[in-house]
């Protein structure tokens, strides 16, 4: 990690026109941000701790503002303030680490500072996201060098034989949990039709029919590095690409309709080791769900190829259950879904075309047409769960929801390499049969 990198970023931050989005923030916050930015590189080792304390207080203040609104309604100025303050804080932490020769843990905290800005705000502002990516890369290289130096100096000679045996036992258990056993296989009663690598013309014609139906697209993903040369089923590879210290938002609980469901930020290594590879038996399940992982860790995007089907010309359409016209987004939105066996996405509906690509493991999926809406008993439309069914799909309470017994559906087990097209307005329920990694293209 070089001081030159830090100098360059400081100059870019100083070039900011503080009369733009940040100007709506209160003047005291801007004054403090200005002061920390202008002094961070010039103070001595004793004074920089004072700058770090001030900028950390500014981040705490911005955090309060972020939590005062629903995420989609947070004013841009507070997201900008949190982002810029986080970058300045990371620079303080880097200067302290360089001047005092801090060990690996200090550098890990710097990655956390920067990741929190990405997760909490999306890092808005001219070049801010690129600054953060560059700093994270530099810090991760520093951590890697420290680890290599420690390995060389320690000359580890502990019982490698026993460790290899333990590793093999864990690997054998892990292999069993990532493969679908016949005993886990649900009975498919109304299978979804399959098409092998259909042409764009065929797919376009299908999605633009008056009432398109779900189809499974096969033989479309085998060329992805994530399923071949850089397999995401190798979680050690995933950890090496994402970075063990990267912070990700994780849902705790089998499904978001449970009263005990909550969310937590944790580093990616903890999530993989504790919740995926070596899950506990206390009944809790963790799920990295509906997360824009590629915006946070762009390197992963090199292992996939956005399907051409995402770019077919689709027309504005009406969702029949609420008669709302919906215009497809101009850009492809990609979200990641990564978790252990047993994760559940309760039955819900989305107002857009979905392509669900299965990369690792298997999922059971059941779908109901918009015409079945009255039989799946949605929660109240004006609430947070207005697009979600109240019914436990595989164990329904037919006394409370008697019409559900007559609801028609389609179902399937999605396998690695499969891609499921879900039309707008279709209700869909998803349960992981194994450890699973999926992507959804909207």
C-alpha positions, 0 to 999 in steps of 0.5 A, a space after each residue: 500500500 503506497 502513500 501515493 495512492 492515498 494522496 491521489 484519492 485525497 486530491 480527487 476528493 478535494 476536487 469535489 464540488 461541495 455545492 452539489 448533492 452534499 450542500 443539502 447536508 447541514 453546514 456543520 457536517 460539511 465543515 467537519 468533512 472539509 476539515 478532516 479531508 484537508 488535514 488528514 495527510 498533513 498531521 503527525 501520528 498523534 494528531 491523526 487519531 483525533 481526525 479519525 475520532 472526528 470523522 468516525 463521529 460524522 459517520 455515526 451522524 450520517 448513519 442516524 440519518 440513513 436509518 431515519 428513512 426507508 432505504 429508497 427514500 434516503 436523501 442523496 446528501 446523507 448517502 453522499 456524506 456517509 460515503 465521503 466520510 467513510 473514504 476519509 476514515 479509511 485513509 486515516 486508518 491506512 496512514 495509522 497502519 503504515 506509520 505504526 506497522 499495524 498487523 493484519 487485523 488493522 488492515 481488515 478493519 479498513 476493508 470493513 470501513 469501505 465495504 460498509 459504504 458500498 452496502 449502506 449507500 451504494 457509494 454515490 458521487 463522482 468516481 466514489 465507487 471506483 475509489 473504494 474498489 481501488 482502495 480495497 484492492 490495495 488493502 487486500 494485496 497488503 493483507 495477502 503480503 502480511 499473510 505470506 510473510 507470516 507463513 514464511 517466518 513461522 515455518 509451520 510444522 504442526 500435525 499436517 497429517 491430522 489436519 489433512 484427515 480432518 479436512 478430508 472428512 469435512 470435504 466428504 460431508 460437504 460434497 454430500 450436502 451440495 449434491 441432491 440425494 434421491 431422498 430429498 427430491 420432491 414429487 413433480 406433479 405439473 412439470 414446467 416445459 423445457 426448451 434447449 437453448 432456444 433462439 432469441 426470436 423464439 424466446 422473444 415471441 414467447 415473452 411477448 404473448 398475451 399471457 406468457 407461461 414459465 419455461 426452463 431454458 437448458 444448455 444456456 449456461 455451460 459456457 459460463 466460467 462459474 460452471 466450468 473453469 472457475 466453478 462457484 461450487 468450489 467455495 475456496 475459489 469464491 473466497 479467494 475472488 471475493 476476499 474473505 473480509 468483504 462485508 455482506 448483508 445476510 438474512 437470518 431465518 428460513 424465510 422473511 415471513 417468520 417473526 424471528 427473521 432478521 438481518 445481519 452484516 458479516 464478513 464473507 468468510 464467516 458466512 461461508 465457513 459457519 453457515 454454508 460449509 459447517 452449519 450449526 445444529 441450532 436451527 438457524 439458517 443464513 441466506 445471502 438473498 437478493 443482493 447486488 453482489 456484482 456492484 459490490 465485488 465486480 470481479 465476480 462478474 467475470 465468471 458469468 455472461 449476461 444471457 442474451 435473453 435479457 435484452 429481448 424487446 419486451 413491451 410495457 404490460 399490465 399486471 392483471 392482479 392489480 391492473 398496474 402498467 409496468 415498464 421494464 427497467 432500461 438496465 439489467 438488474 442482477 441479484 445473488 441468492 446464496 445459502 444452505 439447504 432449507 432456505 425458503 423464499 415465500 411465495 410472492 409475485 414480481 412485476 417484471 420478467 425474471 430469469 433465474 439462473 441456477 449455478 450451484 445446487 438444486 431448488 424446488 420451485 412452484 409457480 401459480 398464474 396471476 389468475 390464481 391470485 384470489 386462491 393464494 391469499 396475499 397479505 394486505 396490499 398496502 403493507 410490506 408483504 403486499 406481494 406475498 402469500 400468507 399460505 405455507 405452500 408445502 404444508 398449507 392450512 386449508 381450514 384458513 385458506 380453503 381455496 388454495 386446495 383448488 389453485 392450479 400450479 406448475 413446479 420443477 427442480 432447477 438443476 445447475 445450468 438451468 435457467 427458469 423464465 418467470 413471467 410478470 405477475 406469476 406467484 413463485 415459491 422457492 426452496 433450496 434442496 441443497 447448498 445453492 447459489 443462484 442469480 436472478 436477472 430482472 
